[in-house]
Amino acid sequence: MVTGAGAGIGRALARRLAAGGLRVVVNDTDAGAAAAVADQIGGYAVPGDAATEPGVRSLIAAARHLLGEIDVYCSNAGTAAGTGPDTPEPVWQRAWEVNVLAHVRASRELLPRWLERGRGRFVVTASAAGLLTMLGSAPYSVTKHAAVAYAEWLAATYAHRGLTVHCICPQGVRTAMLAGSGAAGQVLLERDAIEPEQVGDALWQGMAEGSFLILPHPQVRDYYGLRAGDTDAWLRGMNRLQRRIEEAGGPG
């Protein structure tokens, strides 16, 4: 099952999994988009909200009805709204619901059966923002850090009981989300942006290798090491980028 699969990275994941021989349930809040992708890949469309507790429970029940069991769950749906501390409370809350609690709620439904049978695969679409940071959007950066942390916690806690966890952390991907990211996206991400299909291929390779971190942009590993090795220097460099964003007309 792939959530947020009506477009962008989610659609690419659904297509790649289907090309690999998996039967795929396509979820999106846009019922028409979900149906179109499902038709393309010979899958099943299950529209709905993959973030709320009743929404997650309903989607997983529908997927189990269609598939018999869920072997791979791609918790992919995300939101990038908001800027800084002045972002309205409802926008912050929606970021927590979609970018963090959706993973928690899905795993709550899936884990009992997976642990009982001794296998299951949970895929979290996070972001390089969750390993580094994303200037211009505090809600996105903060919640993607939390998504990575939750994926790590699942892997550390349940690996010996058959759970495999993958955490996808791309930088810029040519999607509607990148197009709407303003000056921050242009300064930080546009130059090295990749196509969604490259993220799908990276996941497929990572699944074959059993990798936790899926890095469609290999340079993120080096940046991650720099951030950990000299955090003060990293923050100075990020502040220089922030000044470039402000010069380009982005948020202060």
C-alpha positions in Angstrom: 0.0 0.0 0.0 1.3 3.5 -0.9 -0.3 6.6 0.6 -0.2 9.9 -1.1 0.2 8.0 -4.4 -1.9 10.1 -6.7 1.1 12.2 -7.9 4.8 12.9 -7.3 7.0 10.5 -5.2 4.0 8.4 -4.1 2.9 7.7 -7.7 6.5 6.8 -8.6 6.7 4.4 -5.7 3.5 2.7 -6.7 4.6 2.4 -10.3 8.0 0.9 -9.3 6.5 -1.6 -6.8 4.0 -2.7 -9.4 6.7 -3.0 -12.0 8.5 -5.3 -9.6 5.5 -7.6 -9.4 3.7 -6.4 -6.3 -0.1 -5.8 -6.2 -0.5 -2.2 -5.1 -3.2 -0.4 -3.3 -3.0 3.3 -4.3 -4.2 5.8 -1.7 -4.7 9.6 -2.1 -7.1 12.2 -0.8 -7.8 12.9 -4.5 -10.0 10.0 -5.5 -9.6 10.7 -9.2 -5.8 10.8 -9.0 -5.8 7.5 -7.0 -8.0 5.9 -9.6 -5.9 7.1 -12.5 -2.7 5.6 -11.0 -4.4 2.4 -10.0 -5.6 2.0 -13.6 -2.1 2.6 -15.0 -0.5 -0.1 -12.8 -3.3 -2.6 -12.5 -3.7 -1.8 -8.8 -6.5 -0.9 -6.5 -7.6 2.7 -5.6 -8.6 3.4 -2.0 -9.0 7.1 -1.6 -9.1 8.7 1.9 -7.1 10.5 4.5 -4.0 8.6 5.5 -3.2 10.8 8.5 -6.2 10.7 10.9 -6.7 7.7 13.2 -10.1 6.6 11.7 -8.8 7.3 8.2 -5.7 5.1 8.7 -7.8 2.3 10.2 -10.3 2.4 7.4 -7.6 2.4 4.7 -5.7 -0.5 6.1 -8.9 -2.5 6.5 -9.7 -1.8 2.9 -6.2 -2.8 1.7 -6.4 -6.0 3.7 -9.7 -6.8 2.2 -8.2 -6.4 -1.3 -4.8 -8.0 -0.8 -5.5 -10.5 2.0 -2.5 -9.1 3.8 -0.2 -6.1 3.6 3.4 -7.0 3.1 4.8 -3.5 2.3 3.3 -0.3 3.6 4.7 3.0 2.2 3.7 5.8 4.5 4.4 8.5 1.9 1.8 11.2 2.2 3.3 14.6 3.3 2.7 18.3 3.6 5.1 21.2 3.4 2.9 24.1 4.5 4.2 26.8 6.9 7.2 29.0 7.4 8.5 30.0 10.8 7.3 30.3 14.4 4.4 32.6 13.2 2.9 29.7 11.3 -0.7 29.3 12.5 -1.4 26.5 15.0 -3.7 24.6 12.7 -0.9 24.4 10.1 1.6 23.2 12.7 -0.9 20.6 13.8 -1.6 19.4 10.3 2.1 19.0 9.7 2.3 16.7 12.8 -0.7 14.8 11.7 0.5 14.1 8.2 4.3 14.0 8.6 4.5 12.2 11.9 1.4 10.8 13.4 0.3 9.1 10.1 3.4 6.8 10.5 2.6 6.2 14.2 -1.1 5.3 13.4 -0.3 3.1 10.5 2.3 1.1 12.5 -0.1 0.8 15.3 -2.5 -1.0 13.0 0.1 -3.1 11.1 2.5 -4.2 13.8 0.4 -6.8 15.7 -0.1 -9.0 12.6 3.4 -8.4 11.3 5.0 -9.4 14.6 2.8 -12.4 14.9 3.8 -13.8 11.5 7.4 -12.5 11.9 7.7 -10.3 8.9 6.6 -6.9 7.5 8.1 -4.0 5.7 7.4 -0.3 6.7 8.6 2.5 4.4 8.6 6.1 5.7 9.0 8.9 3.1 10.9 11.5 5.2 13.3 13.9 3.6 16.9 15.1 3.7 15.3 17.8 5.8 14.9 15.2 8.5 18.6 14.5 8.5 19.9 18.1 7.9 17.2 20.8 8.0 15.0 22.7 5.6 15.4 26.5 5.7 12.2 28.4 5.0 9.8 26.0 6.7 10.1 25.2 10.4 7.0 22.8 10.4 8.4 20.7 7.5 11.9 20.5 8.9 10.8 19.7 12.5 8.3 17.1 11.6 10.6 15.4 9.1 13.2 15.1 11.8 10.5 13.4 13.9 9.6 11.1 11.0 13.2 9.9 10.8 13.4 9.5 14.5 10.3 7.4 14.6 11.5 5.2 11.7 14.8 4.7 13.6 12.9 3.7 16.7 10.8 1.2 14.9 13.9 -0.4 13.3 15.8 -0.5 16.6 12.9 -2.0 18.5 11.5 -4.6 16.1 14.2 -5.7 13.7 14.8 -9.0 15.6 11.0 -9.7 15.3 11.0 -9.5 11.5 10.2 -5.9 10.9 12.2 -4.2 8.1 12.1 -0.4 8.0 13.2 1.9 5.2 13.4 5.7 5.5 13.6 7.6 2.2 15.4 10.9 2.5 15.7 12.7 -0.8 16.6 16.3 -1.4 14.8 18.2 -4.2 12.4 16.1 -6.3 10.6 17.6 -9.3 7.1 17.6 -7.8 4.4 20.1 -7.1 5.8 20.4 -3.6 9.2 21.6 -4.9 7.5 23.9 -7.4 5.7 25.6 -4.5 8.7 25.9 -2.2 9.6 29.4 -3.2 13.0 31.0 -2.8 14.2 28.4 -0.3 13.5 25.6 -2.8 15.2 27.5 -5.6 18.3 28.2 -3.6 18.7 24.9 -1.9 17.2 22.2 -4.1 16.5 23.2 -7.7 20.0 22.6 -9.1 20.3 19.0 -8.0 16.6 18.1 -8.2 15.8 14.6 -9.5 12.7 13.0 -11.0 10.3 11.0 -8.8 11.1 7.9 -10.7 14.6 8.0 -9.4 13.2 7.9 -5.9 11.2 4.8 -6.8 14.3 3.1 -8.2 16.3 4.0 -5.0 13.6 2.4 -2.8 13.6 -0.8 -4.9 17.3 -1.0 -4.6 17.2 -0.3 -0.9 14.6 -3.0 -0.4 16.8 -5.5 -2.2 19.8 -4.5 0.0 17.8 -4.2 3.2 19.0 -0.7 3.8 17.4 1.5 6.4 18.4 4.9 4.9 17.4 5.3 1.3 19.3 8.3 -0.1 18.4 9.1 -3.7 20.9 12.0 -3.5 24.1 10.2 -2.4 25.7 13.5 -1.3 23.3 13.7 1.6 25.4 11.0 3.4 28.4 13.4 3.3 26.3 16.4 4.5 24.9 14.3 7.3 28.4 13.4 8.4 29.5 17.0 8.3 26.5 18.0 10.4 27.3 15.5 13.1 31.1 16.0 13.0 31.1 19.8 13.3 27.7 21.1 14.1 28.8 24.7 14.7 30.5 24.9 11.2 27.4 23.3 9.7 25.1 25.9 11.3 27.3 28.7 10.1 27.1 27.3 6.6 23.3 27.0 6.8 23.0 30.6 8.0 24.9 31.7 5.0 22.4 29.9 2.8 19.6 31.6 4.8 21.0 35.0 3.9 21.1 33.9 0.2 17.4 32.9 0.5 16.5 36.3 2.0 18.5 38.1 -0.8 16.4 36.1 -3.3 13.2 37.3 -1.7 12.5 34.3 0.6 11.2 34.3 4.3 13.3 35.9 7.0 
